[in-house]
Amino acid sequence: MNNYSTIQTSSAGPVGTITLNRPRVHHALNMTMIRELTDALHELGGDDQIRIVLLRSTGANFSAGADINWMREGTNQSREQLKQESMELAGLFRLITEILIPCVCAVQGKVIGGANGLVAASDLVIAENTARFSFSEVKLGLIPATIVPFVICKAGRSRTAAWMLSGEPFSSGEALAGGLVHYTCAEGELEKRTGQVISQLLKGGPEAMKGIKKMLREFSAHGGAQTIQEETAELIAKTRISPEGQEGMNAFLEKRKPDWNVKQEPT
């Protein structure tokens, strides 16, 4: 296994584990983490001894989503540079769906913004019943473009619209009902329940599981995956450097309300 600065990797028999490891920022995603996750998935996905990939994090929260400081740096980059970064992020989510071995995601605490892309792209998701999910991008003047194809595939357009337009947090129970999550467990029981799910998966034929994953991906494709990746990457690059996007991220970091968040006068 390679040595990484933002994640940890390990293997135990047929299970390869990737652990998000930026505890000081609640495992927020930046370009280093995106590239390290991509590299680790390629490595584990190409290992004939690995039958399951487990994606998890340590501490109270799964992930705070995209690192706002990284996102705000868009003013110093060209649109093409921003699009390339977004292509890499979208490519990470796409890779999770395209490696032929199942990816299991175990989440606890807060799952915010882009972190939901990791959840939505994973094949099976276990969440503690105290976990809270949110697509908070809209409150920052941003569009969750790179993750939307994966969330729609899991939860459908109607539920995705309600989550993304409101930006309001929702429970693991609602995530379960909407299809974003597959199993829930009591707080503190995540490791045990995840182990049970993985044990059940390991009862299946390795080649059969690979065939099922390939079949489901091909049958559920709506248009070319590369085209979708290009379009969503372009959209998020555009909004990152937009005045509204910059105002939203600056307001978040400065702990104030953005200029569009004004009190509505009664009519």
ABEGO torsion letter per residue (X at the ends): XBBBAABBBBBBEABBBBBBBBAAAGGBBBAAAAAAAAAAAAAAAABAABABBBBBBBEABABAEBBAAAAAAAAABBAAAAAAAAAAAAAAAAAAAABABBBBBBBBEBBBEAAAAAAAABABBBBBAABBBBBAAAAAGBBBAAAAAAAAAAAEAAAAAAAAAAGBBBBAAAAAAAGABABBBBBGAAAAAAAAAAAAAAABBAAAAAAAAAAAAAAABBEBAAAAAAAAAAAAAAAAABAAAAAAAAAAAAGBBBAABBBBBBX
